[in-house]
Amino acid sequence: MGMDGKYKREVLAEMEGEYLIADGFDEAIIGTVDDIVIYSKTKCIKVLMEDMPEEEAIEYYYFNVVGSYVGEKTPMFVEDDLFF
């Protein structure tokens, strides 16, 4: 059973270090490496599909989410659909 997004954010807040969080994608957090939050590509797209069709969600994900750089602690997005 997985953790909900709110709980994941609370866990990160309690951990040592500063973490940059991608707004709206708490449910897609799958872990951390050093001070970087890691997100599941598949879960991010599912979150986006709650408000838009799949094709639009995929385009938005690549252009607006993965394409964003906010410094050296920019979150990472794992291409998890290749293995599961």
C-alpha positions in Angstrom: 0.0 0.0 0.0 1.4 3.4 -1.0 1.5 6.7 0.8 -0.8 9.5 -0.3 0.7 12.7 -1.6 0.1 14.8 1.5 2.0 12.2 3.6 4.9 12.1 1.2 5.2 15.9 1.4 5.2 15.7 5.2 8.0 13.1 5.2 10.1 15.3 2.9 9.5 18.3 5.2 10.9 16.3 8.1 14.0 15.0 6.3 17.3 16.8 6.5 18.0 19.0 3.4 15.9 21.2 1.2 13.7 19.6 -1.5 12.1 21.3 -4.5 8.6 19.9 -5.0 6.8 19.9 -8.4 3.4 21.4 -7.5 0.5 19.2 -8.0 2.5 15.9 -8.4 2.8 14.8 -4.7 1.1 11.5 -5.6 3.9 10.8 -8.2 6.8 11.1 -5.8 8.7 7.7 -5.7 11.8 8.7 -3.7 14.8 10.9 -3.3 18.5 10.9 -4.3 20.6 13.2 -2.2 18.5 16.3 -2.0 16.6 15.7 -5.2 13.0 14.5 -5.3 12.3 11.8 -7.9 8.9 11.4 -9.6 7.3 8.7 -11.7 6.7 9.7 -15.3 3.7 7.4 -15.5 2.1 8.8 -12.3 2.7 12.4 -13.4 0.9 11.8 -16.6 -2.0 10.1 -14.8 -2.2 13.2 -12.5 -2.4 15.4 -15.6 -5.0 13.2 -17.3 -7.4 14.1 -14.5 -7.8 17.4 -16.2 -6.9 16.8 -19.9 -6.9 14.0 -22.5 -3.9 11.6 -22.6 -2.2 13.1 -25.7 -2.4 16.6 -24.3 -1.2 15.4 -20.9 1.9 13.7 -22.5 2.7 16.9 -24.4 2.2 19.1 -21.3 4.4 16.7 -19.3 7.4 16.9 -21.6 7.2 20.6 -22.4 6.1 22.1 -19.0 7.2 19.6 -16.4 10.3 17.8 -17.6 11.4 20.8 -19.5 11.5 23.0 -16.4 14.8 23.8 -14.7 14.8 25.4 -11.3 18.4 25.0 -10.3 20.7 22.2 -9.3 18.0 20.6 -7.1 15.5 20.4 -9.9 13.3 17.3 -9.4 14.1 14.2 -11.5 11.5 12.3 -13.5 12.0 8.6 -14.0 11.0 6.9 -17.3 9.4 4.0 -15.3 7.1 2.9 -18.1 10.1 1.2 -19.8 10.3 -1.4 -17.1 6.8 -2.0 -15.7 
